[in-house]
Amino acid sequence: MIVHTTPFTRIALRIWSGAIIWAIHFTVIYGFAALACARGYADLKVLGMSLVTSGVLGATTLALVAALAIARRALRSGVESFETWMTAGVAGLASLAIVWEGLAAWFILPSCG
């Protein structure tokens, strides 16, 4: 089965891709932290850090790189359209949100208390 997307769907997904990455990041880091704390794995060490801290660091790095890549691609394609400005703007705001929640999870979650 072949799925055809309309131009509107393609444009909407491009514009909101930064926010989608942020939402996935949010779900992953807090879900991972909750499971690690609930199962008692939070005290395990990975690369000298707790499992929760290293997981949050890895997920935050991956999400930040993806959001910044979307913003960079949008800005390189030209800034003459509303679509490119919105794509870059949403991806930029998502990058700030990813860093903000990554820092919060970095400082708060390792205690699991």
N, C-alpha and C positions, 0 to 999 in steps of 0.2 A: 504494500500500500504506500503510495507516494503522497506526502503531505505538502500541499502548496500553501505558502504564506503570502498574505497580501502585503502590499507596500506599507500599510499602516502598522501591521503586526511587526514587521521587520524594523521599522523606525522606532516603534514603542519599546521593543526589546533592546535596541541599541541605546536609547536614551536611558532606560531604567536598569541597564546592566550593572552599573556601579552600585545601585541600591540593592540589587539582587545579591551581589557578592557580599555586601555588608550584612544582609539578613542571613545568608548562609554562614558567614563567619560568626555572627552572634550566636546562632543555634549550635554550631559546632563547639565553640569554646566553652559555653556554659553547659551544654549537654555532656561534653567530655569531662569537665571538671566535676559535675554532679555525679556521674558514674564512677569516676576515679575515687572521689571522696566516699561515696556510698559503699563501694566494694573494698575499701581499705588499701587502695593502690597509691594513694597520694604520697606515701613516705618512700616509695621507690625512687631511686636516683637514676637519671639519664643525663649523661654528659656533665655530671657534677651538679645538676639541678633536680628539683623534684619533678616527678612525672607530669604533674599539672602545669608547672611553670614551663617546662620544655615543650609541652603540647600547645600551650597558649602562644608561646613564642613562635613555634613553627607555623601554626595556623594564621597568626597575625602577619607574619612575613609573607606567606603565600597570598593571602587576601590583599595585602597592601600592594604587592607587585602586580597582581591582576588588575586592581582598580587603577593604579597609575598607568599601566599599559593601555587601558581603555581611554583614559584622558589624553595620553600622548598621541595615540592613534587618531583620536577625534581632532586634536589641534593640528596635527600634521596634514590632515585632509583638507584643511582650509577653514577659515572662520567666517565664511560669507553666509552661512545659513543658520537659522535658528536651531536646527537639529544638532549641529556640531557644537554650538555653544551650550545647549542643554546637556548633551552627552558629557562634555568635558566638565561642566559645572556639577552635575550629579555625581560623576566619578570623583571629582575633587572633594566634594562634601562627604562622600562615602569614605574616602581615604582618611579624612580627619576623624570620622566616627570610628573607623577601624582602629586607628592609633589610640584614640581616647578609651575605647572599651578594652583594647589590649593592655593598656597601662593599668586600668582599673582591675582587670583580671590578674595581671602580673602581681600587683601589690596586695590584693585582698584574698584571692582564692587559695594560695598555697597553704593557708592555715587550716582550711577545711573545718572551721569551727564556727 
